[in-house]
């Protein structure tokens, strides 16, 4: 009995050690202690920290960047002097442009107004015009709640974007892992009238789409995070928008990853890795790729035995008539060990790629080609 007890105690201790090692390995990726790695010919530099929970990056012009701070319920303005800093991107000024939101996730800036997406709500703020000093006094401008009461739960209201035809798209996540939603606005992309607040479902069956972008010559592509706790099903997705279509959730399963009558992805990535923000590679950018290349942040997930994600991937699309939607894709890791990257944006010049991570109370980073750092 003594021998058996010692044996069981030894197994228990070994199991505990293994669990601690696995958890420690996961935690490491959220501490900011990693040494980021990027493709040869490029370098990663820290820009600034203490940005809270960064969920969006939006360049206003070459010298001004907006950051959504989810944890601080605010929109932060970072200002730079691009002509004098070279590759040293230390901000010359930092201010809170707007506050009083509830976990803001994105902004959309148009000619005479801006929209802010926060938890279950879409807000409009008018401004004086992009050719004026429109940021001055913006915090005192009247706010109109265009839409409110959108249910939130496991996920919330995310990205805002505008199509070339003027249609505004609002990404709304599901309230659960797998369920039938009570409100059709959840797990969907919505179209929105920015003047009246009228809105409706543009695409359904989209469990948690954090972000999307317009790719000229291809269309609107958007990310979607699949259900948890089902092994290698499903992969993370990048989809091509077809208005009015269903993208499969919650009816997908291991045997039917693309249920009959729904639309499948145009690119996939590691299951449960949380592929989120997309950035279209600008024309003539020194970054690898072509006219249909998209970069994406992969935040990482606890829903795996070993860490996955914490990287930026490069997705190269090419026209291919043999594919269901006419597009093939090749995906590869561009940067790794990034400690939970979420928002991502190219500088307007196309020469630099910015991303933000959660460790360090929210840290902004820039990836630069070596030739621009000399």
Secondary structure in CASP SS format (residue, H / E / C, confidence):
PFRMAT SS
TARGET T0000
AUTHOR 0000-0000-0000
METHOD secondary structure of the structure
MODEL  1
X C 1.00
X H 1.00
X H 1.00
X H 1.00
X H 1.00
X H 1.00
X H 1.00
X H 1.00
X H 1.00
X H 1.00
X H 1.00
X H 1.00
X H 1.00
X H 1.00
X H 1.00
X H 1.00
X H 1.00
X H 1.00
X H 1.00
X H 1.00
X H 1.00
X H 1.00
X H 1.00
X H 1.00
X H 1.00
X H 1.00
X H 1.00
X H 1.00
X C 1.00
X C 1.00
X C 1.00
X C 1.00
X C 1.00
X C 1.00
X C 1.00
X C 1.00
X E 1.00
X E 1.00
X C 1.00
X C 1.00
X C 1.00
X E 1.00
X E 1.00
X E 1.00
X E 1.00
X E 1.00
X E 1.00
X E 1.00
X C 1.00
X C 1.00
X C 1.00
X C 1.00
X C 1.00
X E 1.00
X E 1.00
X E 1.00
X E 1.00
X E 1.00
X E 1.00
X E 1.00
X E 1.00
X C 1.00
X C 1.00
X E 1.00
X E 1.00
X E 1.00
X E 1.00
X E 1.00
X E 1.00
X C 1.00
X C 1.00
X C 1.00
X C 1.00
X E 1.00
X E 1.00
X E 1.00
X E 1.00
X E 1.00
X E 1.00
X C 1.00
X C 1.00
X H 1.00
X H 1.00
X H 1.00
X H 1.00
X C 1.00
X C 1.00
X C 1.00
X C 1.00
X C 1.00
X C 1.00
X C 1.00
X E 1.00
X E 1.00
X E 1.00
X E 1.00
X E 1.00
X E 1.00
X E 1.00
X C 1.00
X C 1.00
X C 1.00
X C 1.00
X C 1.00
X C 1.00
X E 1.00
X E 1.00
X E 1.00
X E 1.00
X C 1.00
X C 1.00
X C 1.00
X E 1.00
X E 1.00
X E 1.00
X E 1.00
X E 1.00
X E 1.00
X C 1.00
X C 1.00
X E 1.00
X E 1.00
X E 1.00
X E 1.00
X E 1.00
X E 1.00
X C 1.00
X C 1.00
X C 1.00
X C 1.00
X C 1.00
X C 1.00
X C 1.00
X C 1.00
X C 1.00
X C 1.00
X C 1.00
X H 1.00
X H 1.00
X H 1.00
X C 1.00
X C 1.00
X E 1.00
X E 1.00
X E 1.00
X E 1.00
X E 1.00
X C 1.00
X C 1.00
X C 1.00
X C 1.00
X C 1.00
X C 1.00
X C 1.00
X C 1.00
X C 1.00
X E 1.00
X E 1.00
X E 1.00
X E 1.00
X E 1.00
X E 1.00
X C 1.00
X C 1.00
X C 1.00
X C 1.00
X C 1.00
X E 1.00
X E 1.00
X E 1.00
X E 1.00
X E 1.00
X C 1.00
X C 1.00
X C 1.00
X C 1.00
X C 1.00
X C 1.00
X C 1.00
X C 1.00
X C 1.00
X C 1.00
X C 1.00
X C 1.00
X C 1.00
X C 1.00
X C 1.00
X E 1.00
X E 1.00
X E 1.00
X E 1.00
X E 1.00
X C 1.00
X C 1.00
X C 1.00
X C 1.00
X C 1.00
X C 1.00
X E 1.00
X E 1.00
X E 1.00
X E 1.00
X E 1.00
X E 1.00
X C 1.00
X C 1.00
X C 1.00
X C 1.00
X C 1.00
X C 1.00
X C 1.00
X E 1.00
X E 1.00
X E 1.00
X E 1.00
X C 1.00
X C 1.00
X C 1.00
X E 1.00
X E 1.00
X E 1.00
X E 1.00
X E 1.00
X E 1.00
X C 1.00
X C 1.00
X C 1.00
X C 1.00
X C 1.00
X C 1.00
X C 1.00
X C 1.00
X C 1.00
X C 1.00
X C 1.00
X E 1.00
X E 1.00
X E 1.00
X E 1.00
X E 1.00
X C 1.00
X C 1.00
X C 1.00
X C 1.00
X C 1.00
X E 1.00
X C 1.00
X C 1.00
X C 1.00
X C 1.00
X C 1.00
X C 1.00
X C 1.00
X C 1.00
X C 1.00
X C 1.00
X C 1.00
X C 1.00
X C 1.00
X C 1.00
X C 1.00
X C 1.00
X C 1.00
X C 1.00
X C 1.00
X C 1.00
X E 1.00
X E 1.00
X E 1.00
X C 1.00
X C 1.00
X C 1.00
X C 1.00
X C 1.00
X E 1.00
X E 1.00
X E 1.00
X E 1.00
X E 1.00
X E 1.00
X C 1.00
X C 1.00
X C 1.00
X C 1.00
X C 1.00
X C 1.00
X C 1.00
X C 1.00
X C 1.00
X C 1.00
X C 1.00
X C 1.00
X E 1.00
X E 1.00
X E 1.00
X E 1.00
X E 1.00
X E 1.00
X C 1.00
X C 1.00
X E 1.00
X C 1.00
X C 1.00
X C 1.00
X C 1.00
X C 1.00
X C 1.00
X E 1.00
X C 1.00
X C 1.00
X E 1.00
X E 1.00
X E 1.00
X E 1.00
X E 1.00
X E 1.00
X E 1.00
X E 1.00
X E 1.00
X C 1.00
X C 1.00
X C 1.00
X C 1.00
X C 1.00
X C 1.00
X C 1.00
X E 1.00
X E 1.00
X E 1.00
X E 1.00
X E 1.00
X E 1.00
X E 1.00
X E 1.00
X E 1.00
X E 1.00
X C 1.00
X C 1.00
X C 1.00
X C 1.00
X E 1.00
X E 1.00
X E 1.00
X E 1.00
X E 1.00
X E 1.00
X C 1.00
X C 1.00
X C 1.00
X C 1.00
X C 1.00
X E 1.00
X E 1.00
X E 1.00
X E 1.00
X E 1.00
X E 1.00
X C 1.00
X C 1.00
X C 1.00
X C 1.00
X C 1.00
X E 1.00
X E 1.00
X E 1.00
X E 1.00
X E 1.00
X E 1.00
X E 1.00
X H 1.00
X H 1.00
X H 1.00
X C 1.00
X C 1.00
END
